């Protein structure tokens, strides 16, 4: 297939776009067809190919400086459905294609396919992981609001069973809670889609951007869709489902859920406000989003400070870090818009890598110690230094200390909020950084103390390396060159590009 | 009152009822039913939208109908998944409730059951 796809890619880079969606979908179908024992091998074999496709898409976008477009069956919108890859989609695709194999490699120990007999948990894990990858690709590339709804639902249907994979009653309850919130979100989103189609007769993002006017119906639809997406992104006060779901899932699944799945619905909020609702004034709705985000930063961090279990602490820190993502919205118009946009995206990327690293480390810690109580971490840092190094570097990015991707993100957002005169967001972000320092200190201080610690079994060096590699990527994002930020702007509506 | 207006109002009422049920009721089975009531309301709104397309001279706009069919499939799959989880929860604990005390407490052993 490499020769074929290369031939197509040379003629039109757009043909790579459906490949990024179909490849993992094909993996799911193959896993179902040829049976459970080969699901692991299929998943692990397709992930590098997926990464190659994602990188190729990014290269095409980079070289042409324009979004790639693919129309299904050659019908142009509004009749047909378009798939588009702009700078933001390409970056998210590559991020997903990097974190998935890392989580997969880590999970090979927990979800190894046993010889001889067929077991359900490994089969389900590897199939669902590929399902998540397909759904994420669809979300990042979809150019039609209804198509994106289908992507959202696929994402939910793949993510919810991952939470309940080990079948304990708490995890089933957490999964059910998650599903209820997600369904609430999807119905609201769908209602918004119906209203927009009713008003403008198309759901294509590019066509809508030029047709939409600030009318009551559009405001209603925007409110419904945003509220629905917030429930799926777990923005305060709709975050209640996240901590139990992410803390109880197996570590590899938590890494993907916290790192990537919540970013899927966040990506749609960005699409909606930056690419679809372009003619709407963004300061007031953006300020509401940023106010919720600020509340998330403060509440999530404060609750993280009070947790007794490491995985719950990391999950509550996800609630807080999601808050930072929404600070970019009131800053979306004006000369500082490009900084705010870059900062928001940088936060999404650095949190994806840092949080995946932290959940994988937390999983290693709880496997090695036999528990993940923070009170029992005394001296564990000496027994497993590499794991705690990964946890600490991930934490560095969460706090926003230089040099880390988190620092770059928070710096850009603070710069934009100061430049726009909206000081309040900068203050909240600074406070959130302090609180993050507090909850990380709670974990790292006892772990690095001189007590002696008994490990039940030593962590595998290869799995520690995976966590550390992800943490280092979060660190390296701090050194992103200016050309990376102009790459993120590819495909943005003209207003914000002109101000670059 | 014309019939599309009436249908639109009924759709809005269904969405409102479903939303209330989804938020106010702690029993998961009722939440699933409320979700389906809400979904029906949304599908009805899609029906009105299809009807509006008829003003352009078509018998009715087929695109929203296609969306409703997709939406019904998705809602069916979601309900099936939710019911499966409720049954599993009932098998494990003998009750199927989402009362806060049943799920906010961390597990006592604290360990990953990996």
HADDOCK unambig.tbl for C-alpha pairs under 7 A between the chains (distance, minus, plus):
assign (segid A and resid 110 and name CA) (segid B and resid 114 and name CA) 6.31 0.50 0.50
assign (segid A and resid 166 and name CA) (segid B and resid 113 and name CA) 6.97 0.50 0.50
assign (segid A and resid 169 and name CA) (segid B and resid 89 and name CA) 5.98 0.50 0.50
assign (segid A and resid 169 and name CA) (segid B and resid 92 and name CA) 5.80 0.50 0.50
assign (segid A and resid 169 and name CA) (segid B and resid 93 and name CA) 6.65 0.50 0.50
assign (segid A and resid 170 and name CA) (segid B and resid 103 and name CA) 6.03 0.50 0.50
assign (segid A and resid 172 and name CA) (segid B and resid 85 and name CA) 6.43 0.50 0.50
assign (segid A and resid 172 and name CA) (segid B and resid 89 and name CA) 6.06 0.50 0.50
assign (segid A and resid 173 and name CA) (segid B and resid 89 and name CA) 6.64 0.50 0.50
assign (segid A and resid 173 and name CA) (segid B and resid 98 and name CA) 6.91 0.50 0.50
assign (segid A and resid 173 and name CA) (segid B and resid 103 and name CA) 6.22 0.50 0.50
assign (segid A and resid 174 and name CA) (segid B and resid 103 and name CA) 6.49 0.50 0.50
assign (segid A and resid 176 and name CA) (segid B and resid 82 and name CA) 6.58 0.50 0.50
assign (segid A and resid 176 and name CA) (segid B and resid 85 and name CA) 6.24 0.50 0.50
assign (segid A and resid 187 and name CA) (segid B and resid 39 and name CA) 6.27 0.50 0.50
assign (segid A and resid 191 and name CA) (segid B and resid 42 and name CA) 5.53 0.50 0.50
assign (segid A and resid 194 and name CA) (segid B and resid 45 and name CA) 6.79 0.50 0.50
assign (segid A and resid 194 and name CA) (segid B and resid 46 and name CA) 5.62 0.50 0.50
assign (segid A and resid 198 and name CA) (segid B and resid 49 and name CA) 4.98 0.50 0.50
assign (segid A and resid 244 and name CA) (segid B and resid 104 and name CA) 6.67 0.50 0.50
assign (segid A and resid 250 and name CA) (segid B and resid 112 and name CA) 6.93 0.50 0.50
assign (segid A and resid 250 and name CA) (segid B and resid 114 and name CA) 6.22 0.50 0.50
assign (segid A and resid 309 and name CA) (segid B and resid 110 and name CA) 6.80 0.50 0.50
assign (segid A and resid 366 and name CA) (segid B and resid 111 and name CA) 6.14 0.50 0.50
assign (segid A and resid 366 and name CA) (segid B and resid 112 and name CA) 6.41 0.50 0.50
assign (segid A and resid 370 and name CA) (segid B and resid 111 and name CA) 6.12 0.50 0.50
assign (segid A and resid 371 and name CA) (segid B and resid 110 and name CA) 5.71 0.50 0.50
assign (segid A and resid 371 and name CA) (segid B and resid 111 and name CA) 4.26 0.50 0.50
assign (segid A and resid 372 and name CA) (segid B and resid 110 and name CA) 6.05 0.50 0.50
assign (segid A and resid 372 and name CA) (segid B and resid 111 and name CA) 5.80 0.50 0.50
assign (segid A and resid 373 and name CA) (segid B and resid 110 and name CA) 6.54 0.50 0.50
